[in-house]
Amino acid sequence: MIITDTHTHLYSEAFDEDRNEMIHRAINEGVSRFFVPAIDSTYTEAMLQLEKDFPNHVFLMSGLHPTHVKENYKEELKHIEAMLSAHHFYAIGEIGIDLYWDKSTLEIQKEAFKYQIELAKHYKLPIVIHCREAFDEIFEVLEEVKGDELFGVFHCFTGTLEQAHKAMSYNMKLGIGGVATFKNGKIDQFLNEIPLKHIVLETDAPYLSPVPYRGKRNESAYIIKVLEKLADIYGISKEEIANITTKNSKEIFGV
């Protein structure tokens, strides 16, 4: 059984004390593929080191996280371009719009989002979307840039069934993680109406730990709890969930 964590911040400072042990715990659970999203240039070196340390398991993305779209965002975008021309990445992410922390940067968040989508199209890469309190704004951008060459993952999907269908209409698979195990997570109430071919698994570690670890540091090994929840929701085996979602991840990331 090969399990794929399509979104895990393995370089996070939360893992500084036990990073290698944490990764090996996940590998021992069958989680052998880790897709690592970028935040900004300050983490690039740590991400490249992870790839060197775990070359058969770690697959990197390049991108500027919407909460890190600040005054220097144009320099950050130049850094992404430089990295894309010098190194192989598997996606542009995580990118998007976040209106939970700072609404004042909406316009430059949209600009950075669109710019990075164009980079993804140029390099024929998927995008990995971060959306927090910004479904309308995200869909507005995707409507402008939609096309066969646009595809990817709607990371940490927490919307409604209607929003799920809209996201899928833009060639996005839904990243499902710990929220599916929450009592108030809501998405578990309609996930079985979405064919598994549209789903990938993720942790967003060290954030959004699934039950029974909610409130504690998340790690990639805990994706097992998400896998178990989806097996229950869809009424099929954990092995089948793992196989289908890993196959979906291969279709997106090309590896």
Stockholm file with secondary structure:
# STOCKHOLM 1.0

chainA/1-255         MIITDTHTHLYSEAFDEDRNEMIHRAINEGVSRFFVPAIDSTYTEAMLQLEKDFPNHVFLMSGLHPTHVKENYKEELKHIEAMLSAHHFYAIGEIGIDLYWDKSTLEIQKEAFKYQIELAKHYKLPIVIHCREAFDEIFEVLEEVKGDELFGVFHCFTGTLEQAHKAMSYNMKLGIGGVATFKNGKIDQFLNEIPLKHIVLETDAPYLSPVPYRGKRNESAYIIKVLEKLADIYGISKEEIANITTKNSKEIFGV
#=GR chainA/1-255 SS CCEEESCBCTTCGGGTTTHHHHHHHHHHTTEEEEEECCCCGGGHHHHHHHHHHSTTTEEECBCCCGGGCCTTHHHHHHHHHHHHHHSCCSCEEEEEEETTTCGGGHHHHHHHHHHHHHHHHHHTCCEEEEEESCHHHHHHHHHHHCSTTCCEEETTCCSCHHHHHHHHHTTEEEEECGGGGSTTCCGGGTGGGSCGGGEEECCCBTSSCCTTSTTSCCCGGGHHHHHHHHHHHHTSCHHHHHHHHHHHHHHHHCC
#=GC SS_cons         CCEEESCBCTTCGGGTTTHHHHHHHHHHTTEEEEEECCCCGGGHHHHHHHHHHSTTTEEECBCCCGGGCCTTHHHHHHHHHHHHHHSCCSCEEEEEEETTTCGGGHHHHHHHHHHHHHHHHHHTCCEEEEEESCHHHHHHHHHHHCSTTCCEEETTCCSCHHHHHHHHHTTEEEEECGGGGSTTCCGGGTGGGSCGGGEEECCCBTSSCCTTSTTSCCCGGGHHHHHHHHHHHHTSCHHHHHHHHHHHHHHHHCC
//
